């Protein structure tokens, strides 16, 4: 992207953040999504403009807030019954504004030999994309399509293309990241990658991240595509995993897949591409600027053909009572809503992709669709909103209620079981070389004689007598007292 494009993007980001940036809350949904506030600071030098966001619009922004409060961050992943228990798809993602500018190669990258098939895409079974809405009076129904930001590679979509169309990992990568090219960095065996402050060799760290992202039962080519995307993502961020995390003991099949593509990275215009990915898209990926502020040419909308039929997140319905939604919106944005629920949520849609680009909230504030998705705990910013009105004259009550999430019926995609799908020791904690204690735990020697010399506790007549050590039973702290009797 040239400097002029960056200037325009920076100016737009700065202007919109001044008017739209607010503090968001969290929604008490079955899968609660973290909320965030995106702040942009724009600094213009003589010839270059750098846009830096200090607090990212990301589902993992909880980490920043928790660290500031001295709390330990808990990471949530989305598990799917259609694969084995090891599979978990990401439910967090960083915005492109939060990512680094890349780390230049010390070695000259070399092109990777192409292996593309252009496999046939078709014979997709029909799926009724719009679920039946069964909301009660005074209830909102929000239908979401996909899970995550929807920018870049769809992890489920990659698996579907490999499974049903026989695509190679290169087919998958070039489809979801158009106009990029594949190079071998030549550095993978000599460098380290840092994950949450811990550094390790590329093979072990990427294997653990890939295992955390897609498990081990996806198509082998989809696992390889994920490995390249993870490695490129880390290289773009200066050999740091950014918001990605590890899962120890990746099965051998994951390590094998990572090994086959170790060191391969996607490039665009001479530098690393920002290889964003999410669990699944709503049948089509989003243009980057529809979700975030940046407009990267290789993060543009492409089809994800099989999602409507096979993605278990396509057509999820979230039911929220109007008074509960009112609580959530007012808490997230610090406003007071009107008495007209039909005016509360007015989405603006992308005509190209169907993603919600902006949401007008009660004519009081306009926010990015992705920001609204985070604040309301929705799976995707590609959604439709329905409201069933209350009877005429019935006021909206105060109070709160539970949110109900109904998953769609979808065609099961069986996982792949590999003969080498057994765990490795990668990510295992090191074995201690010395015993944990070099000295006895207690200063006093352990007595060799029993404390009680005579079996006074076996003789009922002796229960009121003092034991031989001369102390009172009730005053001995080593004997638990439970009221009328003593537990030994």
C-alpha positions in Angstrom: 0.0 0.0 0.0 1.5 3.4 -1.0 1.9 6.3 1.4 -1.1 8.2 0.0 -3.3 5.2 0.7 -2.0 5.0 4.2 -2.6 8.7 4.7 -6.2 8.3 3.7 -6.7 5.3 5.9 -5.1 7.0 8.8 -7.2 10.1 8.4 -10.3 8.1 8.2 -9.4 6.0 11.2 -8.6 9.0 13.3 -11.8 10.8 12.3 -14.1 7.8 12.9 -12.4 6.9 16.2 -13.0 10.4 17.6 -16.7 10.2 16.9 -17.3 6.5 17.4 -14.9 5.2 20.0 -16.7 4.2 23.2 -16.3 1.7 26.0 -18.0 -1.6 25.4 -19.2 -4.2 27.8 -19.7 -7.9 27.6 -22.7 -10.0 26.9 -23.7 -12.9 29.0 -24.1 -15.4 26.2 -23.3 -19.1 26.0 -20.0 -18.2 24.3 -19.2 -14.8 25.8 -17.1 -12.7 23.4 -14.7 -10.2 24.9 -15.2 -6.6 24.1 -12.8 -3.9 23.2 -12.3 -0.3 22.3 -10.3 0.7 19.3 -8.2 3.8 19.6 -6.0 5.1 16.8 -3.2 7.6 17.0 -2.0 9.0 13.8 1.5 10.5 13.4 2.6 12.0 10.1 6.3 12.4 9.2 7.6 14.1 6.1 7.1 11.1 3.8 5.5 8.3 5.8 2.4 7.8 7.9 2.2 5.2 10.6 -1.2 4.3 12.1 -0.9 2.6 15.4 -3.7 1.3 17.6 -3.0 1.0 21.3 -6.2 -0.9 22.2 -7.3 -3.2 19.4 -10.8 -4.1 18.3 -10.3 -7.7 19.1 -12.0 -10.4 21.0 -8.7 -10.9 22.9 -8.6 -7.4 24.2 -9.7 -8.9 27.5 -6.1 -9.8 27.9 -5.0 -6.1 28.0 -7.7 -5.2 30.6 -6.9 -8.2 32.7 -3.2 -7.6 32.7 -3.8 -4.0 33.8 -5.9 -5.4 36.7 -3.3 -8.0 37.6 -5.6 -10.8 36.6 -4.6 -14.0 34.7 -6.2 -14.2 31.2 -8.4 -17.2 30.4 -8.5 -18.2 26.8 -11.8 -19.5 25.3 -11.9 -21.8 22.3 -14.8 -23.1 20.3 -15.1 -26.9 20.1 -17.0 -28.7 17.4 -18.7 -32.1 17.7 -18.0 -32.8 14.1 -14.4 -33.4 14.7 -12.4 -35.0 17.5 -12.0 -33.5 21.0 -8.7 -32.0 20.0 -10.2 -29.6 17.5 -10.8 -26.1 18.7 -11.4 -23.1 16.4 -10.4 -19.6 17.3 -12.9 -17.3 18.9 -10.5 -14.4 19.2 -8.6 -12.4 16.6 -6.5 -9.3 16.4 -7.3 -6.4 14.1 -4.7 -5.5 11.4 -4.2 -2.2 13.2 -2.8 -4.0 16.2 -0.3 -6.1 14.2 3.4 -5.3 13.6 4.9 -4.0 10.4 7.0 -7.1 9.9 10.6 -8.2 10.4 12.9 -8.0 7.4 14.6 -11.2 6.3 18.2 -11.8 7.1 18.4 -14.2 4.3 17.0 -13.9 0.8 13.7 -15.9 0.4 13.4 -18.3 -2.4 10.3 -19.3 -4.3 8.4 -22.4 -3.3 7.6 -24.9 -6.0 4.0 -24.6 -7.0 1.6 -27.4 -6.4 -1.9 -26.2 -7.3 -4.8 -28.3 -8.6 -7.6 -25.9 -9.2 -9.8 -28.7 -7.9 -13.5 -28.7 -8.9 -15.9 -26.9 -6.6 -19.4 -28.2 -6.9 -22.0 -30.7 -6.0 -22.7 -28.8 -2.8 -25.9 -30.0 -1.1 -28.8 -27.6 -0.7 -29.1 -26.1 2.7 -32.0 -23.9 4.0 -29.8 -20.9 4.9 -32.5 -19.0 6.8 -33.6 -20.7 10.0 -37.1 -20.6 11.4 -37.4 -17.7 13.9 -39.4 -18.7 17.0 -39.2 -15.6 19.2 -41.7 -14.6 21.8 -43.3 -11.2 22.0 -40.7 -8.7 23.3 -37.8 -10.8 22.1 -35.0 -10.1 19.6 -33.7 -12.9 17.3 -30.2 -12.3 15.8 -29.1 -14.7 13.1 -25.4 -14.9 12.6 -23.4 -16.6 9.8 -20.0 -17.9 10.6 -17.7 -17.4 13.6 -15.1 -14.7 13.9 -14.2 -11.6 12.0 -14.5 -13.3 8.6 -11.4 -11.7 7.2 -8.7 -13.8 5.4 -8.8 -17.6 5.7 -11.8 -19.5 7.0 -10.5 -22.5 8.9 -13.6 -24.5 8.3 -13.7 -23.4 4.7 -10.1 -24.5 4.2 -11.0 -27.9 5.6 -14.1 -28.2 3.3 -12.1 -27.3 0.2 -9.5 -29.9 1.0 -12.1 -32.5 1.9 -14.6 -32.0 -0.9 -12.5 -30.5 -3.7 -9.1 -32.1 -3.1 -7.4 -28.7 -2.8 -3.8 -28.5 -1.8 -2.6 -26.2 0.9 -1.4 -23.8 -1.8 -4.8 -23.8 -3.5 -6.3 -22.9 -0.1 -3.8 -20.1 0.6 -3.9 -18.5 -2.8 -7.7 -18.5 -2.7 -8.1 -16.8 0.7 -5.1 -14.5 0.2 -5.3 -13.5 -3.4 -2.3 -11.9 -5.1 0.1 -13.2 -2.5 3.0 -15.5 -3.4 4.8 -18.3 -1.5 8.5 -18.1 -0.5 10.8 -20.1 1.7 12.4 -17.7 4.2 15.4 -19.9 4.7 15.4 -18.9 8.4 13.1 -21.4 10.1 15.9 -23.7 11.4 17.9 -20.8 12.9 15.3 -18.6 14.5 12.8 -18.6 17.4 9.2 -17.6 17.8 7.8 -16.0 20.9 4.4 -17.0 22.3 3.1 -15.1 25.4 6.7 -14.2 26.4 8.1 -17.7 25.9 10.5 -18.4 23.0 11.1 -21.6 21.2 12.1 -23.2 17.9 9.8 -22.6 15.0 8.8 -26.3 14.6 7.6 -26.7 18.2 6.0 -23.3 18.6 4.1 -23.4 15.2 3.0 -27.0 15.8 1.5 -26.0 19.2 -0.2 -23.0 17.8 -1.7 -25.0 14.9 -2.8 -27.7 17.3 -4.5 -25.0 19.3 -6.2 -23.5 16.2 -7.5 -26.5 14.3 -6.7 -29.6 16.2 -5.5 -32.7 14.4 -8.5 -34.2 12.6 -8.9 -31.8 9.7 -7.7 -32.6 6.3 -3.9 -32.8 6.1 -3.7 -30.1 3.5 -5.8 -27.8 5.6 -3.5 -28.3 8.5 -0.5 -27.4 6.3 -2.3 -24.3 5.1 -2.9 -23.3 8.7 0.8 -23.8 9.5 1.9 -21.5 6.7 -0.7 -18.9 7.8 0.5 -19.1 11.4 4.2 -18.8 10.5 3.6 -15.9 8.2 1.4 -14.2 10.9 4.3 -14.5 13.4 6.9 -13.2 10.9 4.7 -10.2 10.1 4.6 -9.5 13.8 8.4 -9.7 14.2 8.6 -13.4 15.2 6.0 -12.9 17.8 2.7 -14.8 17.9 0.7 -11.7 18.9 -2.7 -13.0 20.0 -2.1 -16.6 19.1 -1.4 -19.2 21.8 0.0 -22.7 22.1 -1.5 -26.1 23.0 1.0 -28.6 24.3 1.5 -32.2 23.1 0.5 -31.7 19.4 -0.1 -35.1 17.8 2.6 -36.3 15.4 0.4 -35.7 12.4 0.3 -32.0 13.2 4.1 -31.9 13.6 4.5 -33.8 10.3 2.3 -31.3 8.5 4.2 -28.3 9.9 7.5 -29.9 9.1 6.5 -30.3 5.4 5.9 -26.5 5.0 8.4 -25.3 7.7 9.8 -21.9 6.7 7.2 -21.2 4.0 5.5 -17.8 4.2 3.2 -15.7 2.1 4.5 -12.4 0.7 2.9 -9.4 -0.8 4.8 -6.7 -2.6 8.1 -7.8 -1.1 7.1 -8.2 2.5 5.2 -10.6 4.7 1.4 -10.6 4.3 -0.9 -10.2 7.3 -2.4 -13.7 7.1 -5.5 -13.2 9.3 -7.9 -16.1 9.8 -11.0 -17.0 11.8 -13.1 -20.1 12.5 -15.5 -19.7 9.6 -17.1 -17.2 7.3 -20.7 -16.6 6.3 -20.3 -18.3 2.9 -18.1 -15.4 1.8 -15.2 -13.7 3.5 -15.3 -10.0 4.3 -13.2 -7.2 2.9 -10.8 -6.0 5.5 -12.1 -2.5 5.6 -15.7 -3.7 6.2 -14.6 -5.2 9.5 -11.6 -3.1 10.5 -10.2 0.2 9.4 -7.3 -1.0 7.2 -7.9 -1.8 3.5 -5.3 -4.4 2.6 -5.6 -5.5 -1.0 -4.9 -9.2 -0.3 -7.5 -9.3 2.5 -10.5 -8.9 0.2 -13.7 -10.8 -0.1 -13.6 -14.3 -1.7 -16.1 -17.1 -1.7 -16.2 -19.9 0.9 -18.5 -22.1 -1.1 -19.2 -25.0 1.3 -20.0 -23.0 4.4 -23.8 -22.9 4.0 -24.0 -26.6 3.8 -21.3 -27.8 6.2 -20.3 -25.0 8.6 -21.9 -25.6 12.1 -21.9 -21.9 12.7 -23.9 -20.9 9.7 -27.3 -19.7 10.8 -26.9 -19.6 14.6 -29.9 -17.9 16.2 -29.4 -15.8 19.4 -32.6 -14.9 21.3 -32.4 -11.9 23.6 -35.3 -10.3 25.5 -35.7 -6.7 24.7 -35.1 -5.5 28.3 -31.9 -7.7 28.5 -30.7 -6.2 25.2 -31.5 -2.8 26.4 -29.3 -3.4 29.4 -26.4 -4.6 27.3 -26.5 -1.7 24.8 -26.8 0.9 27.5 -24.0 -0.6 29.5 -21.8 -1.0 26.5 -22.2 2.5 25.0 -23.3 4.6 28.0 -26.5 5.8 26.4 -30.2 5.7 27.2 -32.4 4.0 24.6 -35.8 5.1 23.5 -39.0 3.2 24.1 -39.0 2.0 20.4 -37.1 -1.3 20.1 -37.4 -1.2 16.3 -35.1 1.9 16.4 -32.4 0.4 18.6 -30.5 -1.6 16.0 -30.3 -0.3 12.4 -27.5 -2.2 10.5 -25.8 -0.9 7.4 -24.9 -3.8 5.1 -22.1 -4.3 2.6 -23.8 -4.9 -0.8 -20.9 -7.0 -1.8 -20.6 -9.4 1.1 -23.6 -8.9 3.4 -21.5 -8.2 6.4 -22.7 -5.4 8.7 -20.3 -2.5 8.3 -22.0 -0.1 10.7 -24.8 -0.1 13.2 -26.9 3.0 14.0 -28.0 2.6 17.6 -31.3 4.5 18.2 -30.0 7.5 16.2 -27.7 8.3 19.1 -24.4 6.6 18.0 -23.0 4.8 15.1 -20.4 2.0 15.6 -18.6 -0.5 13.4 -20.5 -3.7 12.9 -17.6 -5.8 14.2 -17.4 -3.7 17.4 -21.2 -4.2 17.9 -20.7 -7.9 17.4 -18.1 -8.0 20.1 -20.2 -5.9 22.5 -23.2 -8.1 22.1 -21.4 -11.4 22.2 -22.4 -12.5 18.7 -20.5 -15.0 16.7 -20.1 -12.9 13.5 -20.7 -9.4 12.2 -22.6 -10.9 9.3 -26.0 -11.0 10.9 -29.7 -10.2 10.6 -31.9 -8.8 13.3 -35.6 -9.6 14.0 -37.9 -8.3 16.7 -41.3 -9.6 17.8 -43.2 -6.6 19.3 -45.1 -6.7 22.5 -48.9 -6.2 22.6 -49.9 -2.6 22.1 -49.6 -0.6 25.3 -47.4 -3.1 27.1 -44.3 -1.5 28.5 -40.9 -3.0 28.5 -40.2 -4.2 32.0 -37.0 -3.8 34.0 -34.8 -6.7 34.9 -32.5 -9.2 33.2 -32.8 -12.6 31.6 -30.7 -15.4 30.1 -29.6 -15.4 26.4 -30.6 -18.4 24.4 -28.3 -19.6 21.6 -29.7 -22.1 19.1 -27.2 -23.8 16.8 -28.3 -24.7 13.3 -28.7 -28.2 11.9 -25.9 -28.9 9.5 -24.4 -31.8 7.6 -21.8 -33.5 9.7 -18.3 -33.4 8.3 -16.4 -36.4 9.9 -12.9 -35.8 11.1 -9.9 -37.6 9.6 -8.1 -40.1 11.8 -4.5 -40.5 11.0 -2.3 -43.5 12.0 0.3 -41.2 13.4 -2.2 -39.2 15.4 -0.5 -39.8 18.7 0.8 -37.1 21.1 4.4 -35.9 21.1 6.4 -34.4 24.0 6.4 -31.0 22.3 5.3 -28.4 24.8 5.8 -30.7 27.7 7.2 -29.1 30.9 10.9 -30.0 31.5 11.5 -32.8 33.9 13.1 -31.7 37.2 16.7 -32.7 37.5 16.9 -32.5 41.3 14.5 -33.7 44.0 12.1 -30.9 45.0 13.4 -30.8 48.6 17.1 -31.1 49.6 16.3 -30.9 53.3 13.6 -32.5 55.5 10.3 -30.6 55.6 10.3 -30.4 59.4 12.9 -29.3 61.8 11.9 -31.8 64.4 12.7 -35.4 63.8 9.8 -37.7 63.1 9.1 -39.8 66.2 9.7 -43.5 65.9 7.2 -44.4 68.6 3.5 -44.0 68.2 2.0 -40.9 69.9 -0.6 -42.9 71.8 0.9 -45.7 73.8 -2.3 -47.5 75.0 -5.4 -48.1 73.0 -7.5 -45.8 75.1 -9.7 -44.9 72.2 -10.8 -48.5 71.8 -12.0 -48.7 75.4 -15.4 -46.8 75.7 -14.7 -46.3 79.4 -11.6 -44.5 78.6 -13.2 -41.9 76.3 -13.4 -39.4 79.0 -9.9 -40.0 80.2 -6.9 -38.1 79.1 -4.5 -39.8 76.6 -1.1 -40.8 77.7 0.7 -37.8 76.2 -0.8 -35.8 79.1 -2.8 -33.3 77.1 -6.5 -32.7 76.8 -8.1 -34.1 73.7 -10.0 -31.0 72.8 -7.0 -28.9 73.1 -4.8 -31.0 70.8 -4.8 -29.2 67.4 -3.7 -32.4 65.6 -7.1 -34.0 66.3 -10.0 -32.6 64.3 -13.0 -31.7 66.5 -16.5 -32.1 65.1 -18.6 -31.3 68.1 -19.4 -34.3 70.2 -16.9 -36.8 68.8 -13.4 -36.8 67.5 -12.3 -37.9 64.0 -9.2 -39.9 63.8 
